């Protein structure tokens, strides 16, 4: 009987665990939405993307090949600033 107790406890513990959902971002815009916003204002090639708590910073090049950096608000999806 003792050899069945530990496996039963393990099964019960695993059954009670709930998986984390990858799409649950807590009301924040996803990276794909931020990339869509950046491409809408002229970014064509993305070289770097970083989430910084309250904003997405996206770096890349525009159509003419010039460097471009865009910051997108993570809560609203608005463009905060653009550096060229």
mmCIF file as gemmi writes it, N, C-alpha and C atoms, coordinates in Angstrom:
data_model
loop_
_atom_site.group_PDB
_atom_site.id
_atom_site.type_symbol
_atom_site.label_atom_id
_atom_site.label_alt_id
_atom_site.label_comp_id
_atom_site.label_asym_id
_atom_site.label_entity_id
_atom_site.label_seq_id
_atom_site.pdbx_PDB_ins_code
_atom_site.Cartn_x
_atom_site.Cartn_y
_atom_site.Cartn_z
_atom_site.occupancy
_atom_site.B_iso_or_equiv
_atom_site.pdbx_formal_charge
_atom_site.auth_seq_id
_atom_site.auth_asym_id
_atom_site.pdbx_PDB_model_num
ATOM 1 N N . UNK Axp A 1 ? 0.819 -1.194 0 1 0 ? 1 A 1
ATOM 2 C CA . UNK Axp A 1 ? 0 0 0 1 0 ? 1 A 1
ATOM 3 C C . UNK Axp A 1 ? 0.864 1.26 0 1 0 ? 1 A 1
ATOM 4 N N . UNK Axp A 2 ? 1.985 1.221 0.711 1 0 ? 2 A 1
ATOM 5 C CA . UNK Axp A 2 ? 2.835 2.405 0.798 1 0 ? 2 A 1
ATOM 6 C C . UNK Axp A 2 ? 3.423 2.794 -0.551 1 0 ? 2 A 1
ATOM 7 N N . UNK Axp A 3 ? 3.681 1.824 -1.414 1 0 ? 3 A 1
ATOM 8 C CA . UNK Axp A 3 ? 4.296 2.145 -2.694 1 0 ? 3 A 1
ATOM 9 C C . UNK Axp A 3 ? 3.315 2.853 -3.633 1 0 ? 3 A 1
ATOM 10 N N . UNK Axp A 4 ? 2.039 2.889 -3.33 1 0 ? 4 A 1
ATOM 11 C CA . UNK Axp A 4 ? 1.043 3.565 -4.158 1 0 ? 4 A 1
ATOM 12 C C . UNK Axp A 4 ? 0.736 4.981 -3.692 1 0 ? 4 A 1
ATOM 13 N N . UNK Axp A 5 ? 1.134 5.325 -2.488 1 0 ? 5 A 1
ATOM 14 C CA . UNK Axp A 5 ? 0.793 6.638 -1.926 1 0 ? 5 A 1
ATOM 15 C C . UNK Axp A 5 ? 1.482 7.768 -2.688 1 0 ? 5 A 1
ATOM 16 N N . UNK Axp A 6 ? 2.776 7.667 -2.911 1 0 ? 6 A 1
ATOM 17 C CA . UNK Axp A 6 ? 3.507 8.733 -3.6 1 0 ? 6 A 1
ATOM 18 C C . UNK Axp A 6 ? 3.008 8.937 -5.034 1 0 ? 6 A 1
ATOM 19 N N . UNK Axp A 7 ? 2.812 7.897 -5.84 1 0 ? 7 A 1
ATOM 20 C CA . UNK Axp A 7 ? 2.265 8.125 -7.184 1 0 ? 7 A 1
ATOM 21 C C . UNK Axp A 7 ? 0.872 8.744 -7.167 1 0 ? 7 A 1
ATOM 22 N N . UNK Axp A 8 ? 0.039 8.359 -6.209 1 0 ? 8 A 1
ATOM 23 C CA . UNK Axp A 8 ? -1.306 8.93 -6.123 1 0 ? 8 A 1
ATOM 24 C C . UNK Axp A 8 ? -1.235 10.409 -5.774 1 0 ? 8 A 1
ATOM 25 N N . UNK Axp A 9 ? -0.377 10.774 -4.839 1 0 ? 9 A 1
ATOM 26 C CA . UNK Axp A 9 ? -0.207 12.19 -4.47 1 0 ? 9 A 1
ATOM 27 C C . UNK Axp A 9 ? 0.317 12.979 -5.671 1 0 ? 9 A 1
ATOM 28 N N . UNK Axp A 10 ? 1.258 12.416 -6.428 1 0 ? 10 A 1
ATOM 29 C CA . UNK Axp A 10 ? 1.803 13.097 -7.598 1 0 ? 10 A 1
ATOM 30 C C . UNK Axp A 10 ? 0.727 13.323 -8.661 1 0 ? 10 A 1
ATOM 31 N N . UNK Axp A 11 ? -0.094 12.335 -8.905 1 0 ? 11 A 1
ATOM 32 C CA . UNK Axp A 11 ? -1.162 12.467 -9.901 1 0 ? 11 A 1
ATOM 33 C C . UNK Axp A 11 ? -2.172 13.523 -9.465 1 0 ? 11 A 1
ATOM 34 N N . UNK Axp A 12 ? -2.529 13.537 -8.205 1 0 ? 12 A 1
ATOM 35 C CA . UNK Axp A 12 ? -3.475 14.535 -7.704 1 0 ? 12 A 1
ATOM 36 C C . UNK Axp A 12 ? -2.88 15.937 -7.824 1 0 ? 12 A 1
ATOM 37 N N . UNK Axp A 13 ? -1.608 16.091 -7.498 1 0 ? 13 A 1
ATOM 38 C CA . UNK Axp A 13 ? -0.957 17.403 -7.587 1 0 ? 13 A 1
ATOM 39 C C . UNK Axp A 13 ? -0.874 17.883 -9.031 1 0 ? 13 A 1
ATOM 40 N N . UNK Axp A 14 ? -0.53 17 -9.947 1 0 ? 14 A 1
ATOM 41 C CA . UNK Axp A 14 ? -0.462 17.385 -11.356 1 0 ? 14 A 1
ATOM 42 C C . UNK Axp A 14 ? -1.837 17.696 -11.931 1 0 ? 14 A 1
ATOM 43 N N . UNK Axp A 15 ? -2.834 16.984 -11.478 1 0 ? 15 A 1
ATOM 44 C CA . UNK Axp A 15 ? -4.188 17.238 -11.946 1 0 ? 15 A 1
ATOM 45 C C . UNK Axp A 15 ? -4.738 18.562 -11.462 1 0 ? 15 A 1
ATOM 46 N N . UNK Axp A 16 ? -4.282 19.035 -10.325 1 0 ? 16 A 1
ATOM 47 C CA . UNK Axp A 16 ? -4.758 20.301 -9.767 1 0 ? 16 A 1
ATOM 48 C C . UNK Axp A 16 ? -4.061 21.501 -10.384 1 0 ? 16 A 1
ATOM 49 N N . UNK Axp A 17 ? -2.904 21.296 -11.008 1 0 ? 17 A 1
ATOM 50 C CA . UNK Axp A 17 ? -2.161 22.404 -11.608 1 0 ? 17 A 1
ATOM 51 C C . UNK Axp A 17 ? -2.875 22.892 -12.863 1 0 ? 17 A 1
ATOM 52 N N . UNK Axp A 18 ? -2.893 24.2 -13.068 1 0 ? 18 A 1
ATOM 53 C CA . UNK Axp A 18 ? -3.486 24.758 -14.276 1 0 ? 18 A 1
ATOM 54 C C . UNK Axp A 18 ? -2.368 25.297 -15.157 1 0 ? 18 A 1
ATOM 55 N N . UNK Axp A 19 ? -2.421 25.035 -16.439 1 0 ? 19 A 1
ATOM 56 C CA . UNK Axp A 19 ? -1.353 25.5 -17.325 1 0 ? 19 A 1
ATOM 57 C C . UNK Axp A 19 ? -1.43 27.01 -17.551 1 0 ? 19 A 1
ATOM 58 N N . UNK Axp A 20 ? -0.273 27.617 -17.731 1 0 ? 20 A 1
ATOM 59 C CA . UNK Axp A 20 ? -0.225 29.04 -18.06 1 0 ? 20 A 1
ATOM 60 C C . UNK Axp A 20 ? -0.608 29.208 -19.517 1 0 ? 20 A 1
ATOM 61 N N . UNK Axp A 21 ? -1.328 30.252 -19.819 1 0 ? 21 A 1
ATOM 62 C CA . UNK Axp A 21 ? -1.765 30.486 -21.184 1 0 ? 21 A 1
ATOM 63 C C . UNK Axp A 21 ? -0.834 31.5 -21.832 1 0 ? 21 A 1
ATOM 64 N N . UNK Axp A 22 ? -0.272 31.129 -22.951 1 0 ? 22 A 1
ATOM 65 C CA . UNK Axp A 22 ? 0.703 31.982 -23.627 1 0 ? 22 A 1
ATOM 66 C C . UNK Axp A 22 ? 0.077 33.27 -24.158 1 0 ? 22 A 1
ATOM 67 N N . UNK Axp A 23 ? -1.205 33.237 -24.464 1 0 ? 23 A 1
ATOM 68 C CA . UNK Axp A 23 ? -1.837 34.42 -25.039 1 0 ? 23 A 1
ATOM 69 C C . UNK Axp A 23 ? -2.317 35.401 -23.982 1 0 ? 23 A 1
ATOM 70 N N . UNK Axp A 24 ? -2.207 35.089 -22.71 1 0 ? 24 A 1
ATOM 71 C CA . UNK Axp A 24 ? -2.646 35.978 -21.651 1 0 ? 24 A 1
ATOM 72 C C . UNK Axp A 24 ? -1.548 36.987 -21.358 1 0 ? 24 A 1
ATOM 73 N N . UNK Axp A 25 ? -1.697 38.199 -21.839 1 0 ? 25 A 1
ATOM 74 C CA . UNK Axp A 25 ? -0.665 39.214 -21.671 1 0 ? 25 A 1
ATOM 75 C C . UNK Axp A 25 ? -1.074 40.294 -20.682 1 0 ? 25 A 1
ATOM 76 N N . UNK Axp A 26 ? -2.142 40.086 -19.947 1 0 ? 26 A 1
ATOM 77 C CA . UNK Axp A 26 ? -2.536 41.033 -18.915 1 0 ? 26 A 1
ATOM 78 C C . UNK Axp A 26 ? -3.005 42.373 -19.453 1 0 ? 26 A 1
ATOM 79 N N . UNK Axp A 27 ? -3.647 42.408 -20.605 1 0 ? 27 A 1
ATOM 80 C CA . UNK Axp A 27 ? -4.141 43.658 -21.158 1 0 ? 27 A 1
ATOM 81 C C . UNK Axp A 27 ? -3.111 44.419 -21.96 1 0 ? 27 A 1
ATOM 82 N N . UNK Axp A 28 ? -1.957 43.86 -22.179 1 0 ? 28 A 1
ATOM 83 C CA . UNK Axp A 28 ? -0.901 44.498 -22.967 1 0 ? 28 A 1
ATOM 84 C C . UNK Axp A 28 ? -1.018 44.093 -24.427 1 0 ? 28 A 1
ATOM 85 N N . UNK Axp A 29 ? -0.558 44.958 -25.321 1 0 ? 29 A 1
ATOM 86 C CA . UNK Axp A 29 ? -0.546 44.588 -26.735 1 0 ? 29 A 1
ATOM 87 C C . UNK Axp A 29 ? 0.591 43.6 -26.975 1 0 ? 29 A 1
ATOM 88 N N . UNK Axp A 30 ? 0.368 42.688 -27.879 1 0 ? 30 A 1
ATOM 89 C CA . UNK Axp A 30 ? 1.368 41.667 -28.177 1 0 ? 30 A 1
ATOM 90 C C . UNK Axp A 30 ? 2.482 42.255 -29.044 1 0 ? 30 A 1
ATOM 91 N N . UNK Axp A 31 ? 3.558 41.497 -29.17 1 0 ? 31 A 1
ATOM 92 C CA . UNK Axp A 31 ? 4.662 41.928 -30.016 1 0 ? 31 A 1
ATOM 93 C C . UNK Axp A 31 ? 4.193 42.052 -31.462 1 0 ? 31 A 1
ATOM 94 N N . UNK Axp A 32 ? 3.331 41.156 -31.908 1 0 ? 32 A 1
ATOM 95 C CA . UNK Axp A 32 ? 2.855 41.217 -33.296 1 0 ? 32 A 1
ATOM 96 C C . UNK Axp A 32 ? 2.06 42.489 -33.555 1 0 ? 32 A 1
ATOM 97 N N . UNK Axp A 33 ? 1.247 42.902 -32.599 1 0 ? 33 A 1
ATOM 98 C CA . UNK Axp A 33 ? 0.49 44.148 -32.749 1 0 ? 33 A 1
ATOM 99 C C . UNK Axp A 33 ? 1.45 45.334 -32.801 1 0 ? 33 A 1
ATOM 100 N N . UNK Axp A 34 ? 2.471 45.335 -31.942 1 0 ? 34 A 1
ATOM 101 C CA . UNK Axp A 34 ? 3.461 46.417 -31.946 1 0 ? 34 A 1
ATOM 102 C C . UNK Axp A 34 ? 4.22 46.453 -33.273 1 0 ? 34 A 1
ATOM 103 N N . UNK Axp A 35 ? 4.551 45.287 -33.813 1 0 ? 35 A 1
ATOM 104 C CA . UNK Axp A 35 ? 5.228 45.238 -35.114 1 0 ? 35 A 1
ATOM 105 C C . UNK Axp A 35 ? 4.317 45.76 -36.221 1 0 ? 35 A 1
ATOM 106 N N . UNK Axp A 36 ? 3.039 45.443 -36.147 1 0 ? 36 A 1
ATOM 107 C CA . UNK Axp A 36 ? 2.089 45.955 -37.136 1 0 ? 36 A 1
ATOM 108 C C . UNK Axp A 36 ? 2.004 47.476 -37.085 1 0 ? 36 A 1
ATOM 109 N N . UNK Axp A 37 ? 2.009 48.041 -35.882 1 0 ? 37 A 1
ATOM 110 C CA . UNK Axp A 37 ? 1.981 49.499 -35.727 1 0 ? 37 A 1
ATOM 111 C C . UNK Axp A 37 ? 3.245 50.108 -36.33 1 0 ? 37 A 1
ATOM 112 N N . UNK Axp A 38 ? 4.406 49.507 -36.059 1 0 ? 38 A 1
ATOM 113 C CA . UNK Axp A 38 ? 5.668 50.03 -36.58 1 0 ? 38 A 1
ATOM 114 C C . UNK Axp A 38 ? 5.731 49.943 -38.101 1 0 ? 38 A 1
ATOM 115 N N . UNK Axp A 39 ? 5.232 48.859 -38.672 1 0 ? 39 A 1
ATOM 116 C CA . UNK Axp A 39 ? 5.256 48.749 -40.134 1 0 ? 39 A 1
ATOM 117 C C . UNK Axp A 39 ? 4.263 49.704 -40.78 1 0 ? 39 A 1
ATOM 118 N N . UNK Axp A 40 ? 3.188 50.03 -40.081 1 0 ? 40 A 1
ATOM 119 C CA . UNK Axp A 40 ? 2.218 51 -40.609 1 0 ? 40 A 1
ATOM 120 C C . UNK Axp A 40 ? 2.818 52.393 -40.756 1 0 ? 40 A 1
ATOM 121 N N . UNK Axp A 41 ? 3.836 52.713 -39.949 1 0 ? 41 A 1
ATOM 122 C CA . UNK Axp A 41 ? 4.44 54.048 -40.058 1 0 ? 41 A 1
ATOM 123 C C . UNK Axp A 41 ? 5.745 54.045 -40.854 1 0 ? 41 A 1
ATOM 124 N N . UNK Axp A 42 ? 6.073 52.904 -41.488 1 0 ? 42 A 1
ATOM 125 C CA . UNK Axp A 42 ? 7.205 52.923 -42.414 1 0 ? 42 A 1
ATOM 126 C C . UNK Axp A 42 ? 8.336 51.95 -42.158 1 0 ? 42 A 1
ATOM 127 N N . UNK Axp A 43 ? 8.328 51.228 -41.07 1 0 ? 43 A 1
ATOM 128 C CA . UNK Axp A 43 ? 9.387 50.25 -40.799 1 0 ? 43 A 1
ATOM 129 C C . UNK Axp A 43 ? 9.18 49.048 -41.715 1 0 ? 43 A 1
ATOM 130 N N . UNK Axp A 44 ? 10.209 48.675 -42.477 1 0 ? 44 A 1
ATOM 131 C CA . UNK Axp A 44 ? 10.056 47.545 -43.4 1 0 ? 44 A 1
ATOM 132 C C . UNK Axp A 44 ? 10.887 46.337 -42.994 1 0 ? 44 A 1
ATOM 133 N N . UNK Axp A 45 ? 12.045 46.548 -42.394 1 0 ? 45 A 1
ATOM 134 C CA . UNK Axp A 45 ? 12.912 45.449 -41.963 1 0 ? 45 A 1
ATOM 135 C C . UNK Axp A 45 ? 13.157 45.586 -40.467 1 0 ? 45 A 1
ATOM 136 N N . UNK Axp A 46 ? 12.826 44.558 -39.692 1 0 ? 46 A 1
ATOM 137 C CA . UNK Axp A 46 ? 12.998 44.578 -38.242 1 0 ? 46 A 1
ATOM 138 C C . UNK Axp A 46 ? 14.283 43.847 -37.89 1 0 ? 46 A 1
ATOM 139 N N . UNK Axp A 47 ? 15.138 44.512 -37.097 1 0 ? 47 A 1
ATOM 140 C CA . UNK Axp A 47 ? 16.39 43.876 -36.674 1 0 ? 47 A 1
ATOM 141 C C . UNK Axp A 47 ? 16.43 43.607 -35.174 1 0 ? 47 A 1
ATOM 142 N N . UNK Axp A 48 ? 15.589 44.285 -34.402 1 0 ? 48 A 1
ATOM 143 C CA . UNK Axp A 48 ? 15.636 44.137 -32.942 1 0 ? 48 A 1
ATOM 144 C C . UNK Axp A 48 ? 14.301 44.557 -32.351 1 0 ? 48 A 1
ATOM 145 N N . UNK Axp A 49 ? 13.8 43.759 -31.422 1 0 ? 49 A 1
ATOM 146 C CA . UNK Axp A 49 ? 12.563 44.077 -30.709 1 0 ? 49 A 1
ATOM 147 C C . UNK Axp A 49 ? 12.767 43.784 -29.236 1 0 ? 49 A 1
ATOM 148 N N . UNK Axp A 50 ? 12.343 44.723 -28.369 1 0 ? 50 A 1
ATOM 149 C CA . UNK Axp A 50 ? 12.504 44.529 -26.934 1 0 ? 50 A 1
ATOM 150 C C . UNK Axp A 50 ? 11.291 45.063 -26.193 1 0 ? 50 A 1
ATOM 151 N N . UNK Axp A 51 ? 10.807 44.286 -25.227 1 0 ? 51 A 1
ATOM 152 C CA . UNK Axp A 51 ? 9.714 44.721 -24.365 1 0 ? 51 A 1
ATOM 153 C C . UNK Axp A 51 ? 10.323 45.322 -23.108 1 0 ? 51 A 1
ATOM 154 N N . UNK Axp A 52 ? 9.942 46.553 -22.777 1 0 ? 52 A 1
ATOM 155 C CA . UNK Axp A 52 ? 10.503 47.236 -21.618 1 0 ? 52 A 1
ATOM 156 C C . UNK Axp A 52 ? 9.431 47.614 -20.605 1 0 ? 52 A 1
ATOM 157 N N . UNK Axp A 53 ? 8.551 46.698 -20.288 1 0 ? 53 A 1
ATOM 158 C CA . UNK Axp A 53 ? 7.568 46.905 -19.234 1 0 ? 53 A 1
ATOM 159 C C . UNK Axp A 53 ? 6.354 47.693 -19.65 1 0 ? 53 A 1
ATOM 160 N N . UNK Axp A 54 ? 6.544 48.9 -20.138 1 0 ? 54 A 1
ATOM 161 C CA . UNK Axp A 54 ? 5.415 49.725 -20.541 1 0 ? 54 A 1
ATOM 162 C C . UNK Axp A 54 ? 5.445 50.076 -22.021 1 0 ? 54 A 1
ATOM 163 N N . UNK Axp A 55 ? 6.463 49.603 -22.736 1 0 ? 55 A 1
ATOM 164 C CA . UNK Axp A 55 ? 6.56 49.905 -24.163 1 0 ? 55 A 1
ATOM 165 C C . UNK Axp A 55 ? 7.347 48.823 -24.896 1 0 ? 55 A 1
ATOM 166 N N . UNK Axp A 56 ? 7.107 48.772 -26.193 1 0 ? 56 A 1
ATOM 167 C CA . UNK Axp A 56 ? 7.887 47.936 -27.097 1 0 ? 56 A 1
ATOM 168 C C . UNK Axp A 56 ? 8.841 48.846 -27.848 1 0 ? 56 A 1
ATOM 169 N N . UNK Axp A 57 ? 10.123 48.501 -27.894 1 0 ? 57 A 1
ATOM 170 C CA . UNK Axp A 57 ? 11.084 49.237 -28.707 1 0 ? 57 A 1
ATOM 171 C C . UNK Axp A 57 ? 11.471 48.357 -29.875 1 0 ? 57 A 1
ATOM 172 N N . UNK Axp A 58 ? 11.271 48.879 -31.069 1 0 ? 58 A 1
ATOM 173 C CA . UNK Axp A 58 ? 11.502 48.122 -32.292 1 0 ? 58 A 1
ATOM 174 C C . UNK Axp A 58 ? 12.493 48.896 -33.157 1 0 ? 58 A 1
ATOM 175 N N . UNK Axp A 59 ? 13.556 48.219 -33.585 1 0 ? 59 A 1
ATOM 176 C CA . UNK Axp A 59 ? 14.578 48.836 -34.421 1 0 ? 59 A 1
ATOM 177 C C . UNK Axp A 59 ? 14.635 48.127 -35.766 1 0 ? 59 A 1
ATOM 178 N N . UNK Axp A 60 ? 14.967 48.879 -36.783 1 0 ? 60 A 1
ATOM 179 C CA . UNK Axp A 60 ? 15.087 48.293 -38.108 1 0 ? 60 A 1
ATOM 180 C C . UNK Axp A 60 ? 15.398 49.356 -39.138 1 0 ? 60 A 1
ATOM 181 N N . UNK Axp A 61 ? 14.94 49.114 -40.356 1 0 ? 61 A 1
ATOM 182 C CA . UNK Axp A 61 ? 15.197 50.014 -41.481 1 0 ? 61 A 1
ATOM 183 C C . UNK Axp A 61 ? 13.885 50.362 -42.173 1 0 ? 61 A 1
ATOM 184 N N . UNK Axp A 62 ? 13.866 51.573 -42.755 1 0 ? 62 A 1
ATOM 185 C CA . UNK Axp A 62 ? 12.696 51.968 -43.529 1 0 ? 62 A 1
ATOM 186 C C . UNK Axp A 62 ? 12.896 51.567 -44.994 1 0 ? 62 A 1
ATOM 187 N N . UNK Axp A 63 ? 12 52.008 -45.871 1 0 ? 63 A 1
ATOM 188 C CA . UNK Axp A 63 ? 12.053 51.623 -47.275 1 0 ? 63 A 1
ATOM 189 C C . UNK Axp A 63 ? 13.337 52.032 -47.978 1 0 ? 63 A 1
ATOM 190 N N . UNK Axp A 64 ? 13.875 53.169 -47.617 1 0 ? 64 A 1
ATOM 191 C CA . UNK Axp A 64 ? 15.098 53.659 -48.26 1 0 ? 64 A 1
ATOM 192 C C . UNK Axp A 64 ? 16.362 53.118 -47.599 1 0 ? 64 A 1
ATOM 193 N N . UNK Axp A 65 ? 16.214 52.254 -46.594 1 0 ? 65 A 1
ATOM 194 C CA . UNK Axp A 65 ? 17.371 51.641 -45.946 1 0 ? 65 A 1
ATOM 195 C C . UNK Axp A 65 ? 17.925 52.419 -44.758 1 0 ? 65 A 1
ATOM 196 N N . UNK Axp A 66 ? 17.263 53.502 -44.391 1 0 ? 66 A 1
ATOM 197 C CA . UNK Axp A 66 ? 17.723 54.293 -43.241 1 0 ? 66 A 1
ATOM 198 C C . UNK Axp A 66 ? 17.305 53.643 -41.926 1 0 ? 66 A 1
ATOM 199 N N . UNK Axp A 67 ? 18.149 53.819 -40.907 1 0 ? 67 A 1
ATOM 200 C CA . UNK Axp A 67 ? 17.87 53.302 -39.558 1 0 ? 67 A 1
ATOM 201 C C . UNK Axp A 67 ? 16.602 53.958 -39.014 1 0 ? 67 A 1
ATOM 202 N N . UNK Axp A 68 ? 15.809 53.165 -38.317 1 0 ? 68 A 1
ATOM 203 C CA . UNK Axp A 68 ? 14.571 53.676 -37.738 1 0 ? 68 A 1
ATOM 204 C C . UNK Axp A 68 ? 14.311 52.938 -36.428 1 0 ? 68 A 1
ATOM 205 N N . UNK Axp A 69 ? 13.911 53.681 -35.42 1 0 ? 69 A 1
ATOM 206 C CA . UNK Axp A 69 ? 13.567 53.094 -34.122 1 0 ? 69 A 1
ATOM 207 C C . UNK Axp A 69 ? 12.198 53.619 -33.716 1 0 ? 69 A 1
ATOM 208 N N . UNK Axp A 70 ? 11.327 52.705 -33.295 1 0 ? 70 A 1
ATOM 209 C CA . UNK Axp A 70 ? 9.954 53.055 -32.947 1 0 ? 70 A 1
ATOM 210 C C . UNK Axp A 70 ? 9.656 52.538 -31.553 1 0 ? 70 A 1
ATOM 211 N N . UNK Axp A 71 ? 9.003 53.358 -30.731 1 0 ? 71 A 1
ATOM 212 C CA . UNK Axp A 71 ? 8.523 52.925 -29.421 1 0 ? 71 A 1
ATOM 213 C C . UNK Axp A 71 ? 7.001 52.906 -29.463 1 0 ? 71 A 1
ATOM 214 N N . UNK Axp A 72 ? 6.429 51.753 -29.084 1 0 ? 72 A 1
ATOM 215 C CA . UNK Axp A 72 ? 4.979 51.571 -29.102 1 0 ? 72 A 1
ATOM 216 C C . UNK Axp A 72 ? 4.514 51.321 -27.676 1 0 ? 72 A 1
ATOM 217 N N . UNK Axp A 73 ? 3.514 52.079 -27.229 1 0 ? 73 A 1
ATOM 218 C CA . UNK Axp A 73 ? 2.958 51.915 -25.888 1 0 ? 73 A 1
ATOM 219 C C . UNK Axp A 73 ? 2.363 50.517 -25.759 1 0 ? 73 A 1
ATOM 220 N N . UNK Axp A 74 ? 2.762 49.787 -24.723 1 0 ? 74 A 1
ATOM 221 C CA . UNK Axp A 74 ? 2.319 48.4 -24.531 1 0 ? 74 A 1
ATOM 222 C C . UNK Axp A 74 ? 0.875 48.318 -24.053 1 0 ? 74 A 1
ATOM 223 N N . UNK Axp A 75 ? 0.343 49.388 -23.526 1 0 ? 75 A 1
ATOM 224 C CA . UNK Axp A 75 ? -1.027 49.369 -23.041 1 0 ? 75 A 1
ATOM 225 C C . UNK Axp A 75 ? -2.053 49.75 -24.089 1 0 ? 75 A 1
ATOM 226 N N . UNK Axp A 76 ? -1.709 50.742 -24.908 1 0 ? 76 A 1
ATOM 227 C CA . UNK Axp A 76 ? -2.678 51.266 -25.87 1 0 ? 76 A 1
ATOM 228 C C . UNK Axp A 76 ? -2.348 50.938 -27.322 1 0 ? 76 A 1
ATOM 229 N N . UNK Axp A 77 ? -1.086 50.668 -27.621 1 0 ? 77 A 1
ATOM 230 C CA . UNK Axp A 77 ? -0.671 50.421 -29.004 1 0 ? 77 A 1
ATOM 231 C C . UNK Axp A 77 ? -0.357 51.698 -29.754 1 0 ? 77 A 1
ATOM 232 N N . UNK Axp A 78 ? -0.307 52.838 -29.052 1 0 ? 78 A 1
ATOM 233 C CA . UNK Axp A 78 ? 0.011 54.116 -29.688 1 0 ? 78 A 1
ATOM 234 C C . UNK Axp A 78 ? 1.525 54.258 -29.875 1 0 ? 78 A 1
ATOM 235 N N . UNK Axp A 79 ? 1.919 55.016 -30.896 1 0 ? 79 A 1
ATOM 236 C CA . UNK Axp A 79 ? 3.333 55.302 -31.121 1 0 ? 79 A 1
ATOM 237 C C . UNK Axp A 79 ? 3.759 56.378 -30.134 1 0 ? 79 A 1
ATOM 238 N N . UNK Axp A 80 ? 4.809 56.099 -29.351 1 0 ? 80 A 1
ATOM 239 C CA . UNK Axp A 80 ? 5.315 57.057 -28.377 1 0 ? 80 A 1
ATOM 240 C C . UNK Axp A 80 ? 6.324 58.002 -29.025 1 0 ? 80 A 1
ATOM 241 N N . UNK Axp A 81 ? 7.257 57.444 -29.795 1 0 ? 81 A 1
ATOM 242 C CA . UNK Axp A 81 ? 8.25 58.243 -30.496 1 0 ? 81 A 1
ATOM 243 C C . UNK Axp A 81 ? 8.875 57.439 -31.63 1 0 ? 81 A 1
ATOM 244 N N . UNK Axp A 82 ? 9.47 58.184 -32.568 1 0 ? 82 A 1
ATOM 245 C CA . UNK Axp A 82 ? 10.16 57.575 -33.702 1 0 ? 82 A 1
ATOM 246 C C . UNK Axp A 82 ? 11.494 58.287 -33.855 1 0 ? 82 A 1
ATOM 247 N N . UNK Axp A 83 ? 12.57 57.512 -33.946 1 0 ? 83 A 1
ATOM 248 C CA . UNK Axp A 83 ? 13.895 58.062 -34.224 1 0 ? 83 A 1
ATOM 249 C C . UNK Axp A 83 ? 14.335 57.572 -35.599 1 0 ? 83 A 1
ATOM 250 N N . UNK Axp A 84 ? 14.821 58.494 -36.397 1 0 ? 84 A 1
ATOM 251 C CA . UNK Axp A 84 ? 15.346 58.135 -37.736 1 0 ? 84 A 1
ATOM 252 C C . UNK Axp A 84 ? 16.758 58.6 -37.878 1 0 ? 84 A 1
